[in-house]
Amino acid sequence: MMLNAIRLICGFALDGLFGDPQGEWHPVILIGKIINGLERLFFPKKRNFKREFIMGFVLVILIAGGIGILYYFLGRWLRQYFLLGFWVLEIYLIFSFTAYRTLMTRVNNVKLALEQDNIETARQDLKHLVGRDTEHFSEKEIVRAGIESLAESFSDGILAPLFYTALFGALGGLVYKISNTLDSMLGYKSSRYYFFGFASARFDDLMNIIPSRLSVVLIGISAMILGKFWKGVFQYSLRDARKHPSPNAGWPESALAGALGVQLGGANYYGGKREEYPFLGEPLLELNPTRIDEALIVIRFSTYVGVLVCSLFSIIIWLL
């Protein structure tokens, strides 16, 4: 586990230097192809809600358990017979599972477009971050969406993979990314996936319970270091996070809103359909491109603190 802390730092460092590796051999791409294949195999040919519900659970257990067990034994074999290969594989997977540089770059691109008064480019760049309709967004709505996406992605795209890697090595990060990919592909409340995707959505919710709450602590520490509204981080998280329809997304979003002194939430449009989200935080400061820059700084510090905390956690587990 102590060596796991070194692999974690190395994997994160590669992500910080090069960003998310692209290509068809990316682990998440491969996981997605497996999910697609299993969905075609397990989704009932004739609609039956009870059967869809059960087969959704079977799919989750099969893919998470099957890939997890296979990697566990592969890791044991590599440690015994090809230690260098084990290190390379572990570091590459950790490198692939975090999304720090890519996330920061995409949010920064939105900020730069707004600073250049190119709102159309900002709307297009924002599409890489959110699933909502952005065609008619004002500057304020773009800023809000960018900050909300940055907060949520910090929790589930950076901190959660680091947290599970600290606990179980790359195997932990792998199982987490499986849960995350299952949710992104099947966890919809549409007519097709309402029952079949239930297990995928709940699995992802379960995996994010601890990281989302931990994100509040890390954002609070960073806000304190940076001289931001650190008291608001905890005050508004405890007050507002549970209002969010997601059991986890409200925590990092409320925390970042508190750190910046802004109010997030409100109306969003998905495929032309309006959805109301609760307000998080208080509008002490205006939502403008400067707030995105401040959010990037807070999340950057929070990520570094998170890497340190997860590495120390891995070492503490080894000592125990």
Sequence and secondary structure as in RCSB ss.txt:
>XXXX:A:sequence
MMLNAIRLICGFALDGLFGDPQGEWHPVILIGKIINGLERLFFPKKRNFKREFIMGFVLVILIAGGIGILYYFLG
RWLRQYFLLGFWVLEIYLIFSFTAYRTLMTRVNNVKLALEQDNIETARQDLKHLVGRDTEHFSEKEIVRAGIESL
AESFSDGILAPLFYTALFGALGGLVYKISNTLDSMLGYKSSRYYFFGFASARFDDLMNIIPSRLSVVLIGISAMI
LGKFWKGVFQYSLRDARKHPSPNAGWPESALAGALGVQLGGANYYGGKREEYPFLGEPLLELNPTRIDEALIVIR
FSTYVGVLVCSLFSIIIWLL
>XXXX:A:secstr
 HHHHHHHHHHHHHHHHH S  STT HHHHHHHHHHHHHHHHS SS  HHHHHHHHHHHHHHHHHHHHHHHHHHH
HHHHHH HHHHHHHHHHHHHHH  HHHHHHHHHHHHHHHHTT HHHHHHHHTTT SS  TT  HHHHHHHHHHHH
HHHIIIIIIHHHHHHHHHTHHHHHHHHHHHHHHHHH   STTHHHHTHHHHHHHHHHHHHHHHHHHHHHHHHHHH
HTS HHHHHHHHHHHGGGSSSTTTHHHHHHHHHHHT EEEEEEEETTEEEEEEEEE  SS  SHHHHHHHHHHHH
HHHHHHHHHHHHHHHHHHH 
